[in-house]
Amino acid sequence: MTSARPAPTGLTSGARRVLQENWTGSCTVPSPGLYPHQWSWDSAFIAIGSRHISPRRAQRELETLLAAQWGDGRIPHIVFNPAVPPAAYFPGPDFWRSATAGAAAGAPRHTETSGIVQPPVHALACLLVHRADPRSSARHGFLARAYPRLAAWHRYLGRARDLGGGGLVSVVHPWEPGMDNSPCWDAPLARVAPAPPGTFRRADLDHGAASDRPTDLDYGRYVRLAADYRDGGYADHTAGSAFLVEDPGVNALLIASEHALAEIAALLGADAAPHRTRAADLTAALVDRLWDPAAGLFLCRDLHGGGPVRDLRSGGPVRDLHGGGSVRELHGGGPVRDLRGGGLVREFGAAGLLPLLVPGLPGDIAAALVRTACGDHFGLGRTARLVPSYDLLGPAFDLARYWRGPAWFNVNWLLERGLRLHGEPELADALRTAVLETAVTSGFAEYVDPYTGEARGTRDFSWTAALALDLAVAAGQEP
Ligand code: 2M8
């Protein structure tokens, strides 16, 4: 623990207030207006912060989520609160219809959820929550109950989602990596025919500025992909999603969580070795499939990529963003062929920096990632106040629009952790200070202008409050 200057005025009281106001009694919503249900990776980040207020509440947060796990092991990205009016969020439970459409995959019968997933931060969150009060955790059997569910979750990702056959997890929808409208998805999404505009109604625009949110065209494609997945019974191997991407952020978080699972197993007297082996195998696959030495960054692999794609809006060809690759399987296009190839997407997203979180990442790669983070594309410690979600120099950079440039607090929290892990305490300290200050000055914004820290999106956002509180505690600014 390093002690530094006092927390910015209002940080800890403000963070506690936000987390209290957004707590429903069994979980914390990201934001009561814009996101009025429980979200998967939000709850993991929220528990990491709320453990400093009440370890029991943080345990409850994660247990509520884990209770909605499907029989096949997946943890759904949203757990719906039946008390919230259906029109409050789109797509809601009547769209996903998990209890019926997901029955074959083991969806819960009495809890409505979505059918896609989000990044697996949960084992890491469970370990950190346990550490906040090991006695209360042991007394309540927190880890003993969580461990089999977390292990089943990781097994689902490893078995059902290795759709490229190269040992990494694939995502089947842009909502799964959590960075919904990242420019990294522009090319893979361009081949998805959007659902017609009149067939659904967006609820997000009731709460946020349209210029801060994904476009209607993006939404049309999100809806099409989710509806196709649902109509295929949420099956992974047979569904043949039109969107199939290996994302470095999702895989890096899985590796960090697999290391956490090894520690949890050891604490419970179970065999930790398989988790360590799995973490090492995943790390090798991550480097093998997604590391781009010339870019100094991990890139996304588009499993359908490798050649020019057609823009379904105009029917014309779009810019080929894929760096080679050869084989692909287009959905509905006959037998599944070898998907090992695909093409790297030549866009610089912040997800490509997240492998910095991985213990055991080769030292030369970690050093190159730090250089990239501090370089012109991400501006850490130089031009940017917080690390942006996307390349400051990228053709699609937009400092207001959601995951196309704004800085997000969870990404910066993860990078702060990664910088510390890989021997960069000064950079980590400076980033921590910037996160703490910006959390307060932005009113715990959902995301901010990466240069100025000006607030964007909704305010009093739960993971911003939680992760700022966590960093304040780590800095010795809050008991
Ligand atoms: C955003 O995504 C949801 C869909 O899951 C949406 O836009 O409605 C993303 O920022 C995602 O990462 C986050 O988990 C979610 C709730 O905060 O909102």
Residues whose N, C-alpha, C, O or C-beta is under 5 A from the ligand:
A	BS01	2M8	P30 Y35 W39 D42 W175 G178 M179
